[in-house]
Amino acid sequence: MKIGILTYYGDLNCGTNLQAYATLVAVQQRHPHDDVEIIPFHAFAPQRKPYLSNATLQSLLYDWRRIQQYNCFKREFLGITKDNIITDINSALRFIKERNYDIIYIGADTLLELDRLPKGSHDISAYWLSPDIKARKVLLAASCKNTEYNTLSKAQIEKLAAAIKGFSGLGVRDITTYNLLSHFVDNEQIEIIPDPTFALPIDYSYIERYLQKNKIDIPQRSICFHTYRTDRWCKEVAEHFKGKGYTIVSLRPAPWADIILNGLSPLEQLGVYRYFSLIVTHRFHDTIFALKNGIAPLTYVSDNSYTTTLGNSKCSSLIEDFGLYPQHIIDNPDQLTASHFIERIESIIATFDNRKKDIEHRVNSCAQAYTEFLNACIVD
C-alpha cells in the first residue's frame, strides 16, 4: 500500500516538525511493509526567517545553524527533498489525488483551521481533502484551531459535510474540533486523542552533545522563556527571578537572558526542557515537551485569535487535561502583566514537585491513548 501523511512541517517551529516526525514514525511502525511518506505539500510558504529583534552577530550565527539543522531534519528524518507550495485549493487537491494513496492520515497540528483562507472566503482548505480523493482517510489528532460551526457560511457547511463523510476515522486533538465535527456526525464517531509527540521517545544525546560542544552549562535553578519580541513584561519578570538566584534562559534572542538557545535543532530542543525548573511559553508543543521532561509549564494565550467564543483554546484544553487549570495557564490577555506572571511562577515553583508523579502517569497515558487509536485504525 501507499500511505500519505498530510500535515504541517518544514517551518522553524520545533513542535510543528516533531509532530510530523512523531506521526511518521508511528505510522511506519504499524505499516512496516508499506510505502509511507509525508505528503510534500504546503498550502502556504512556511516561515523560515531568523530572529531579527534583539539580534546580535552571535545570535544570527546560531540562527543560521538552526535553519541548516531544520533543513537537514526535513531531509533526513522527514524524508522530504522537494517541497510543493500550492496555494490554489483545486490544484492542491489534484496534486494529492494524483499521488494515488491507499490511505491518508490527516494530522496532527492545526491543519484543519480556516483562518489561513482569504478573508471572506466560502471555501475550505485542501487539508480537509475532498470526496473525489478515494483513499481511506483518517483524522489523526487533527485540530481546527478556533473554527466554530456558527462562523461558517452555508457553502462551507456543505463542503465540510461532504469532506467529513469521507473520513473512516475521526481522531481529533481538542474539544473545539470535537464540537465542530459533532455538528456533522454522531458524537460516538469522534474521539479526542492526544498529540503524537506524547508517543515520541526523547533521545537526550542530541542536547547533551550540543551543550558540551558549545560549553554551555545550565544551572539547576533555571527558568526558560519562549516569548514574543513584543512581550514587554518579560524583562521585569526575568529580573525578579534573577534576584532570587535563578538563571534565565531564552529560546530567542533577549538582552535580559543569561543564556540564549536559539540555535537548537528539533531533537536538541526536545531534550533541553529537562534542564529547566519551569518554562514560560505561548507555544502548545513547548507545554507538551515540558510535561514530557517533568518540568513545570506556565502557558499564556497572547491574544483572542487563538480562542473560541466559549473561551476554549488548544493550550487551555491541554492544561485542563493534565489537571493544571487554571494555575498553569494565563488565558486572559488582560492578565499579561509582570506582576501576574511573577505571582503565578512563584506559586507553581512552590507546588509543582508534588504533582510530578501524577503528570508522568498522565504523559504515559496520553502516549498509550494515541497508539491505541492508531492501532484500531490499521487495516490489513
VMD Tcl script that draws the C-alpha trace (Angstrom):
set ca {
  {0.00 0.00 0.00}
  {0.96 3.62 -0.48}
  {0.26 5.73 2.59}
  {0.42 9.52 2.84}
  {0.57 11.71 5.92}
  {-0.96 15.14 5.36}
  {0.43 17.52 7.93}
  {2.29 20.74 8.61}
  {6.09 20.59 8.53}
  {9.15 22.46 7.40}
  {8.98 25.81 9.18}
  {11.25 26.84 12.08}
  {8.79 25.66 14.71}
  {10.13 22.76 16.74}
  {6.67 21.44 17.60}
  {5.45 21.50 14.00}
  {8.35 19.39 12.80}
  {8.35 16.96 15.72}
  {4.62 16.27 15.46}
  {5.19 15.43 11.79}
  {8.12 13.18 12.71}
  {6.21 11.51 15.55}
  {3.29 10.79 13.20}
  {5.61 9.41 10.53}
  {7.39 7.11 13.00}
  {4.13 5.84 14.49}
  {2.57 5.10 11.10}
  {5.75 3.47 9.74}
  {5.91 1.18 12.77}
  {2.39 -0.03 12.04}
  {2.92 -0.34 8.27}
  {6.44 -1.81 8.10}
  {5.96 -3.33 4.65}
  {4.19 -0.37 3.03}
  {5.36 2.83 1.37}
  {4.76 5.57 3.97}
  {5.58 9.21 3.33}
  {4.76 12.72 4.45}
  {2.92 14.32 1.55}
  {5.33 17.01 0.29}
  {2.71 19.72 0.10}
  {2.26 23.16 1.65}
  {-0.83 25.32 1.16}
  {1.30 28.33 2.14}
  {5.00 29.11 2.38}
  {6.46 28.04 5.75}
  {8.10 30.76 7.83}
  {11.87 30.36 7.75}
  {13.30 33.67 8.96}
  {15.96 34.39 11.60}
  {15.13 36.32 14.74}
  {15.93 39.96 13.89}
  {14.67 41.65 17.06}
  {17.40 41.92 19.72}
  {19.73 40.14 17.28}
  {23.48 40.04 17.77}
  {26.16 38.66 15.47}
  {26.30 35.54 17.64}
  {22.51 35.06 17.64}
  {22.40 35.41 13.86}
  {25.13 32.77 13.56}
  {23.10 30.47 15.80}
  {20.02 31.22 13.70}
  {21.94 30.24 10.59}
  {22.83 26.96 12.29}
  {19.19 26.42 13.29}
  {17.97 26.96 9.73}
  {20.55 24.49 8.40}
  {19.64 21.97 11.11}
  {15.95 22.24 10.24}
  {16.75 21.71 6.54}
  {18.74 18.64 7.50}
  {15.94 17.37 9.74}
  {13.44 17.71 6.90}
  {15.65 15.65 4.59}
  {16.97 13.02 6.98}
  {14.08 12.49 9.40}
  {11.01 13.51 7.39}
  {12.33 12.15 4.09}
  {11.43 15.26 2.10}
  {13.80 16.63 -0.52}
  {11.39 18.80 -2.50}
  {8.51 20.96 -1.26}
  {5.43 21.79 -3.29}
  {3.77 25.06 -2.30}
  {0.33 25.09 -3.92}
  {-1.93 27.91 -2.82}
  {-4.80 27.15 -5.19}
  {-7.12 24.69 -3.43}
  {-8.24 22.77 -6.51}
  {-4.67 22.42 -7.76}
  {-3.60 21.16 -4.33}
  {-6.37 18.56 -4.25}
  {-5.43 17.43 -7.74}
  {-1.77 17.10 -6.68}
  {-2.72 14.91 -3.73}
  {-5.17 12.81 -5.76}
  {-2.61 12.12 -8.50}
  {-0.21 10.59 -5.96}
  {-2.66 7.66 -5.67}
  {-2.58 6.95 -1.95}
  {-4.42 3.97 -0.48}
  {-4.58 5.61 2.97}
  {-4.15 9.24 4.01}
  {-3.65 10.16 7.66}
  {-4.60 13.80 8.24}
  {-2.89 15.27 11.30}
  {-1.68 16.49 13.58}
  {-1.40 20.22 14.33}
  {-4.00 22.85 13.40}
  {-4.17 21.95 9.73}
  {-7.99 21.94 9.77}
  {-8.01 25.67 10.53}
  {-9.79 28.00 8.13}
  {-8.28 31.34 9.12}
  {-5.48 30.97 6.58}
  {-8.02 31.32 3.77}
  {-8.56 34.73 2.14}
  {-10.87 36.99 4.11}
  {-14.49 36.37 3.13}
  {-13.72 33.01 1.52}
  {-16.54 30.46 1.41}
  {-14.16 27.60 0.74}
  {-12.44 25.08 2.99}
  {-8.72 24.31 2.87}
  {-7.19 21.45 0.91}
  {-6.21 19.79 4.20}
  {-9.85 18.67 4.56}
  {-9.38 16.79 1.27}
  {-12.43 16.12 -0.93}
  {-14.83 13.26 -1.76}
  {-13.17 12.54 -5.12}
  {-9.93 11.52 -3.39}
  {-10.80 7.86 -2.89}
  {-8.11 6.93 -0.38}
  {-9.15 5.76 3.06}
  {-8.94 8.92 5.19}
  {-8.23 9.07 8.91}
  {-8.08 12.18 11.08}
  {-5.16 11.61 13.43}
  {-5.08 14.17 16.28}
  {-6.03 16.94 13.89}
  {-7.19 20.35 15.12}
  {-9.31 23.11 13.61}
  {-7.70 25.70 15.95}
  {-10.53 28.18 16.65}
  {-13.04 27.35 13.88}
  {-16.63 27.22 15.10}
  {-19.77 26.00 13.35}
  {-21.68 29.25 13.87}
  {-18.99 31.20 11.97}
  {-19.24 29.05 8.82}
  {-21.03 30.08 5.65}
  {-23.66 27.82 4.08}
  {-21.19 26.84 1.34}
  {-18.53 25.91 3.91}
  {-21.01 23.81 5.89}
  {-21.91 21.88 2.74}
  {-18.27 21.31 1.80}
  {-17.33 20.23 5.32}
  {-20.26 17.82 5.45}
  {-19.12 16.18 2.21}
  {-15.49 16.02 3.33}
  {-16.21 14.63 6.81}
  {-18.48 11.97 5.36}
  {-15.40 10.53 3.63}
  {-13.37 10.03 6.83}
  {-13.26 6.49 8.20}
  {-11.62 7.55 11.46}
  {-12.13 10.77 13.41}
  {-9.38 11.33 15.95}
  {-9.24 14.99 16.96}
  {-6.86 16.79 19.29}
  {-9.10 19.12 21.26}
  {-12.63 19.91 22.36}
  {-13.00 22.73 19.81}
  {-12.52 20.31 16.91}
  {-14.76 17.74 18.60}
  {-17.52 20.34 18.90}
  {-17.15 21.33 15.24}
  {-17.37 17.77 13.96}
  {-20.30 16.94 16.26}
  {-22.50 19.12 14.03}
  {-21.86 16.69 11.14}
  {-21.63 13.21 12.70}
  {-22.72 11.42 15.87}
  {-20.51 12.10 18.87}
  {-19.76 8.38 19.17}
  {-17.84 8.55 15.91}
  {-15.42 11.19 17.22}
  {-12.59 10.52 19.64}
  {-10.35 13.10 21.31}
  {-6.82 11.71 21.22}
  {-3.52 13.21 22.37}
  {-0.90 14.87 20.20}
  {1.51 12.38 18.55}
  {4.53 13.90 20.29}
  {3.40 12.29 23.55}
  {4.36 8.95 21.99}
  {7.77 10.16 20.74}
  {10.69 8.93 22.90}
  {13.26 11.54 23.91}
  {16.87 10.88 22.94}
  {18.91 13.14 25.22}
  {22.17 12.51 23.40}
  {21.35 15.29 20.91}
  {21.13 18.06 23.51}
  {23.97 16.65 25.59}
  {26.32 16.83 22.59}
  {25.15 20.36 21.76}
  {25.70 21.70 25.28}
  {29.07 20.02 25.57}
  {30.27 21.24 22.18}
  {29.22 24.83 22.91}
  {30.46 24.71 26.53}
  {27.04 25.68 27.89}
  {26.21 24.85 31.49}
  {22.58 25.29 32.54}
  {22.33 25.53 36.35}
  {19.70 23.51 38.19}
  {17.71 26.62 39.15}
  {16.84 27.91 35.68}
  {13.71 29.42 34.16}
  {13.25 29.36 30.40}
  {11.24 31.89 28.40}
  {9.84 31.34 24.91}
  {8.02 34.57 24.22}
  {7.21 37.13 21.56}
  {9.51 40.11 21.00}
  {6.56 42.35 21.88}
  {6.06 40.82 25.35}
  {7.17 43.82 27.38}
  {6.65 42.15 30.76}
  {9.49 39.64 30.21}
  {12.36 41.82 31.39}
  {10.74 42.68 34.73}
  {9.83 39.04 35.37}
  {13.34 37.89 34.43}
  {15.00 40.46 36.70}
  {12.76 39.44 39.60}
  {13.83 35.80 39.41}
  {17.46 36.65 38.76}
  {17.30 38.42 42.11}
  {16.15 35.13 43.63}
  {19.13 33.23 42.22}
  {17.63 31.78 39.07}
  {19.43 31.64 35.74}
  {17.29 32.97 32.90}
  {17.30 31.12 29.58}
  {15.57 32.23 26.38}
  {14.82 30.28 23.20}
  {15.01 33.50 21.18}
  {17.41 36.48 21.40}
  {16.66 38.53 24.53}
  {19.03 41.03 26.18}
  {17.66 40.21 29.66}
  {18.51 36.47 29.44}
  {21.69 34.86 30.81}
  {21.70 32.07 28.21}
  {20.33 32.24 24.65}
  {19.45 28.92 22.98}
  {18.24 29.90 19.52}
  {20.49 27.51 17.62}
  {18.85 24.21 18.51}
  {17.67 21.53 16.10}
  {14.24 19.96 16.75}
  {15.68 16.89 18.50}
  {18.07 19.03 20.55}
  {15.22 21.25 21.70}
  {13.05 18.25 22.60}
  {15.57 17.26 25.27}
  {16.61 20.68 26.56}
  {13.50 21.17 28.71}
  {14.70 18.80 31.41}
  {17.40 21.32 32.35}
  {14.86 23.94 33.44}
  {12.80 24.36 36.60}
  {9.99 25.97 34.60}
  {9.21 27.34 31.16}
  {7.07 30.37 30.37}
  {5.72 29.94 26.85}
  {2.93 30.74 24.42}
  {3.51 27.52 22.46}
  {1.37 24.38 22.62}
  {4.23 21.96 22.00}
  {6.54 23.68 24.49}
  {3.87 22.80 27.04}
  {3.85 19.15 25.96}
  {7.63 18.92 25.91}
  {7.84 20.47 29.39}
  {5.41 17.87 30.72}
  {7.28 15.03 28.97}
  {10.51 16.22 30.57}
  {8.94 16.51 34.01}
  {9.17 20.28 34.39}
  {6.50 22.90 35.04}
  {4.94 24.93 32.22}
  {3.30 28.32 32.55}
  {1.50 28.80 29.26}
  {-0.10 32.04 28.16}
  {-2.54 32.85 25.36}
  {-1.26 36.02 23.74}
  {-4.49 37.19 22.08}
  {-8.05 36.13 21.42}
  {-7.37 34.93 17.86}
  {-6.36 31.57 19.40}
  {-9.56 31.27 21.43}
  {-13.14 30.35 20.58}
  {-16.15 32.37 21.68}
  {-16.56 29.86 24.52}
  {-13.06 30.62 25.79}
  {-11.51 27.34 24.61}
  {-8.05 27.09 23.06}
  {-5.71 24.22 22.28}
  {-3.49 25.29 25.18}
  {-6.29 25.59 27.72}
  {-7.62 22.16 26.68}
  {-4.18 20.63 27.19}
  {-3.68 22.25 30.59}
  {-7.16 21.12 31.70}
  {-6.45 17.54 30.58}
  {-3.50 17.46 32.97}
  {-5.45 18.88 35.88}
  {-3.31 22.03 35.87}
  {-6.05 24.55 35.13}
  {-6.08 27.43 35.95}
  {-2.76 27.68 37.79}
  {-0.55 26.81 34.80}
  {-2.20 28.98 32.16}
  {-2.92 32.66 31.66}
  {-5.65 32.68 29.03}
  {-6.85 36.23 29.57}
  {-4.70 38.69 27.58}
  {-5.60 41.41 30.10}
  {-3.60 39.49 32.71}
  {-0.34 39.51 30.75}
  {1.46 41.71 33.25}
  {4.75 41.24 35.07}
  {3.11 41.09 38.49}
  {0.68 38.39 37.36}
  {3.47 36.25 35.88}
  {5.62 36.63 38.99}
  {2.76 35.57 41.25}
  {1.94 32.52 39.09}
  {5.56 31.39 38.73}
  {6.23 31.58 42.46}
  {3.07 29.59 43.17}
  {3.94 26.92 40.58}
  {7.52 26.51 41.79}
  {6.24 26.02 45.34}
  {3.75 23.27 44.43}
  {4.81 21.52 41.22}
  {7.09 18.85 42.72}
  {4.09 17.28 44.47}
  {2.41 16.70 41.10}
  {5.29 15.18 39.14}
  {4.26 11.53 39.58}
  {0.69 12.24 38.51}
  {1.93 14.15 35.46}
  {4.34 11.36 34.49}
  {1.46 8.90 34.69}
  {-0.73 11.17 32.57}
  {2.03 11.59 29.93}
  {2.32 7.80 29.66}
  {-1.47 7.50 29.40}
  {-1.50 10.04 26.55}
  {1.15 8.08 24.65}
  {-0.86 4.90 25.13}
  {-4.15 6.51 24.06}
  {-2.58 7.82 20.85}
  {-1.07 4.45 19.91}
  {-4.28 2.57 20.76}
  {-6.31 4.81 18.44}
  {-3.79 4.34 15.65}
  {-3.72 0.57 16.20}
  {-7.51 0.50 15.95}
  {-7.33 2.26 12.56}
  {-4.99 -0.25 10.98}
  {-6.47 -2.23 8.10}
  {-4.65 -5.23 6.61}
}
mol new
graphics top color blue
foreach p $ca { graphics top sphere $p radius 0.5 }
foreach p [lrange $ca 0 end-1] q [lrange $ca 1 end] { graphics top cylinder $p $q radius 0.2 }
display resetview
